[in-house]
Amino acid sequence: MKGIERLLGELELQRLQKQTRRHFLMDCVSKMGGLALFPLLNACQIGSGKEGVQGLNLSERDLNPLASLAPPFIPKVKSVIYLHMAGAPSQLELFDYKPELAKYDNQPCPESMLEGRKFAFIRGVPNLLGPVAKFSQHGQSGAWVSDFLPHFSKVVDEVAFLKAVHTDQFNHGPAQLFMHTGSPRLGRPSLGSWVTYGLGTENQNLPGFVVLTSGGKTPDAGKSVWGSGFLPSVYQGVQCRSKGDPVLYLQDPEGINRDLKKKIIATINVINKEEFEKVGDPEILARINQYEMAYRMQIDVPEIMNINDEPEYIHELYGTRPGEEAFANNCLLARKLVEKGVRFVQLYDWGWDSHGTEKDTALDLGFRNKCREIDRPMSALLLDLKQRGLLEDTLVIWGGEFGRTPMQENREGKTMGFKGRDHHVEAFTMWMAGGGIKKGASFGKTDDLGFSGIEGRVSVHDIHATILHLLGFDHEKFTYDFQGRPFRLTDVEGEIIKEILA
């Protein structure tokens, strides 16, 4: 350990000895502007935990990019938990009850539904496919929920349904990018990155944007769905594992203690600060912040990401299995994270692509099993947040990247061996719950066969506008300058969905 400390001292001495007269004169010219900035940079020390400035002036915000900020308007919520079912679950087996579709089960699809439409795999004229699940009404709201979600049927009065969401992307990768970044192409910041850019985080020892995955794979669009795009990289989602160490290399190697590590990071950051003064690249400040965040995370992350100490009734409520990578574990972790001040928690659960090409994707087999995996945990999350008084400050969102067709999927004009549905952009269901959301509401309606939205159609941009509104932002004014023009999450579209607001 003394050897490392001696090495740090020698490196600093060598750096000073290399300062020639020419270097000194160059620095006098290039660093005059930095003289005023340097004391401010020095104020941003490891573990200081000081609050940042209240505003979005980046020249000041860069000093502590994750400092907790007040939004421009009074917010309804201060944190978000987004449950994304990667692969797109069938709304026709969960929330959008269509008795007329059951009536015409296995009958040829009307050609008017196919004319001029694009599908991922449907060829020729497919047959209609009636609901595989059984539906009944629940709660005071009388919401229709299938028997695939018996636990969720008990909490439907807490949520607001959007029954006629539509998109313009029918392939998984672009549709997931569109749902989470507002664009089907790479390079745009994710929703979670926009939120942490605008609001920071309330816990300086934790990232503002945490990502948890389950189902064995990441979404088809990859990690770009939680990337920061053209925003500084400090705002990208930090993926934590629900099995094993939540973050790799969280423990210090043998011979390294926290005091020594603090000295190492401080020395590295002196070099980074000097480099910033020379080139002015804001990514260097992001790097400084990330080194310091990694140092602070070693204190809080092991405790927060450990669910073993939760009481038995909580494990029973969620159906958690400590030590496994499971959606249930991630739901419990999401509650713990927002409880500790994390701003945005994103859960991705892979495996919802219900084509019916095999048992694992069949609606009456693999899809039913996926519903069992999420039913209890997502219902428990709402109940747990509510009983702790957190639901009124938290927005919970559930949905996929698109919907499923009322027709049985076929490929090359042949019906698959199992019951399945193709990708569908015309209409699907999402729900929201929490602060600012009207409990027991349902907005939007599809036609008798569940093919198209006929009332209350909403777009992906409308959903983003509503989320930002609940967090205290005007989505049209919340922008970031890039390549010569201001960009926003909702591009040039988006309307607040006032019908589901309390």
RAHU-V435503 format. One record per backbone hydrogen bond with DSSP energy under -0.5 kcal/mol. NH is the residue of the N-H (numbers start at 1). CO is the residue of the C=O. If there is no record, write none. Layout:
# RAHU-V435503
nh = (NH | NH)
co = (CO | CO)
This chain:
# RAHU-V435503
nh = (5 | 6 | 7 | 8 | 9 | 10 | 11 | 12 | 13 | 14 | 15 | 16 | 17 | 18 | 19 | 20 | 24 | 25 | 26 | 27 | 28 | 29 | 30 | 31 | 32 | 35 | 35 | 36 | 37 | 38 | 39 | 40 | 41 | 42 | 43 | 44 | 45 | 48 | 55 | 58 | 60 | 61 | 62 | 63 | 64 | 65 | 67 | 69 | 73 | 76 | 77 | 78 | 79 | 80 | 81 | 82 | 83 | 83 | 84 | 84 | 85 | 85 | 86 | 86 | 88 | 91 | 93 | 94 | 95 | 96 | 97 | 101 | 101 | 102 | 103 | 104 | 105 | 106 | 107 | 109 | 113 | 114 | 115 | 117 | 126 | 128 | 129 | 136 | 138 | 142 | 142 | 143 | 145 | 145 | 146 | 147 | 149 | 153 | 154 | 155 | 158 | 159 | 160 | 161 | 162 | 163 | 163 | 164 | 165 | 166 | 167 | 175 | 176 | 177 | 178 | 179 | 180 | 181 | 182 | 182 | 183 | 188 | 190 | 191 | 194 | 195 | 196 | 197 | 198 | 199 | 200 | 201 | 202 | 203 | 204 | 206 | 210 | 211 | 212 | 214 | 222 | 224 | 225 | 226 | 227 | 230 | 231 | 235 | 236 | 237 | 238 | 239 | 240 | 241 | 250 | 256 | 261 | 262 | 263 | 264 | 265 | 266 | 267 | 268 | 269 | 270 | 271 | 272 | 273 | 274 | 275 | 276 | 277 | 278 | 279 | 280 | 282 | 284 | 285 | 286 | 287 | 288 | 289 | 290 | 291 | 292 | 293 | 294 | 295 | 296 | 297 | 298 | 298 | 299 | 300 | 301 | 304 | 305 | 306 | 307 | 310 | 314 | 315 | 316 | 317 | 318 | 319 | 320 | 324 | 326 | 330 | 331 | 332 | 333 | 334 | 335 | 336 | 337 | 338 | 339 | 340 | 341 | 342 | 344 | 345 | 346 | 347 | 347 | 348 | 348 | 349 | 350 | 350 | 351 | 352 | 354 | 354 | 355 | 361 | 362 | 362 | 363 | 365 | 366 | 367 | 369 | 370 | 371 | 372 | 373 | 374 | 375 | 376 | 378 | 379 | 380 | 381 | 382 | 383 | 384 | 385 | 386 | 387 | 388 | 389 | 390 | 391 | 393 | 394 | 394 | 395 | 396 | 396 | 397 | 398 | 399 | 403 | 405 | 408 | 409 | 411 | 414 | 416 | 418 | 421 | 422 | 424 | 428 | 430 | 431 | 432 | 433 | 434 | 435 | 435 | 437 | 438 | 439 | 440 | 441 | 443 | 445 | 447 | 450 | 453 | 454 | 455 | 458 | 460 | 463 | 464 | 465 | 466 | 467 | 468 | 469 | 470 | 471 | 472 | 473 | 475 | 477 | 478 | 479 | 480 | 482 | 485 | 487 | 489 | 491 | 493 | 498 | 500 | 501 | 502)
co = (1 | 2 | 3 | 4 | 5 | 6 | 7 | 8 | 9 | 10 | 11 | 12 | 13 | 14 | 16 | 18 | 20 | 21 | 22 | 23 | 24 | 25 | 26 | 27 | 29 | 31 | 32 | 32 | 33 | 34 | 35 | 36 | 37 | 38 | 39 | 41 | 43 | 45 | 53 | 56 | 57 | 57 | 58 | 60 | 61 | 62 | 64 | 199 | 472 | 470 | 470 | 393 | 393 | 343 | 395 | 345 | 81 | 397 | 82 | 347 | 83 | 399 | 84 | 349 | 85 | 89 | 90 | 91 | 91 | 91 | 95 | 98 | 448 | 98 | 99 | 100 | 102 | 128 | 104 | 126 | 110 | 111 | 111 | 114 | 124 | 107 | 406 | 145 | 143 | 138 | 139 | 138 | 136 | 143 | 94 | 134 | 146 | 149 | 151 | 152 | 155 | 156 | 432 | 441 | 430 | 161 | 443 | 443 | 428 | 458 | 425 | 171 | 172 | 173 | 174 | 175 | 176 | 177 | 177 | 178 | 177 | 185 | 227 | 180 | 190 | 191 | 192 | 193 | 194 | 195 | 196 | 66 | 341 | 341 | 202 | 203 | 344 | 238 | 346 | 348 | 219 | 221 | 222 | 223 | 224 | 187 | 228 | 232 | 233 | 226 | 209 | 237 | 211 | 246 | 247 | 253 | 257 | 258 | 259 | 260 | 261 | 262 | 263 | 264 | 265 | 266 | 267 | 268 | 269 | 270 | 271 | 272 | 273 | 274 | 275 | 276 | 280 | 281 | 281 | 282 | 283 | 284 | 285 | 286 | 287 | 288 | 289 | 290 | 291 | 292 | 293 | 294 | 295 | 296 | 296 | 297 | 300 | 301 | 303 | 305 | 307 | 311 | 311 | 312 | 313 | 314 | 315 | 315 | 321 | 324 | 326 | 327 | 328 | 329 | 330 | 331 | 332 | 333 | 334 | 335 | 336 | 338 | 337 | 208 | 80 | 210 | 82 | 345 | 212 | 346 | 84 | 214 | 348 | 86 | 86 | 88 | 352 | 353 | 358 | 358 | 359 | 419 | 362 | 359 | 362 | 365 | 366 | 367 | 368 | 369 | 370 | 371 | 372 | 374 | 375 | 376 | 377 | 378 | 379 | 380 | 381 | 382 | 383 | 384 | 386 | 385 | 385 | 390 | 390 | 391 | 79 | 394 | 433 | 81 | 431 | 83 | 424 | 422 | 127 | 420 | 414 | 411 | 409 | 356 | 354 | 407 | 403 | 165 | 162 | 398 | 160 | 396 | 158 | 391 | 394 | 434 | 500 | 437 | 159 | 438 | 161 | 455 | 452 | 447 | 426 | 445 | 445 | 164 | 166 | 459 | 460 | 461 | 462 | 463 | 464 | 465 | 466 | 467 | 469 | 468 | 473 | 474 | 474 | 477 | 487 | 485 | 482 | 480 | 478 | 488 | 490 | 496 | 497 | 498 | 436)
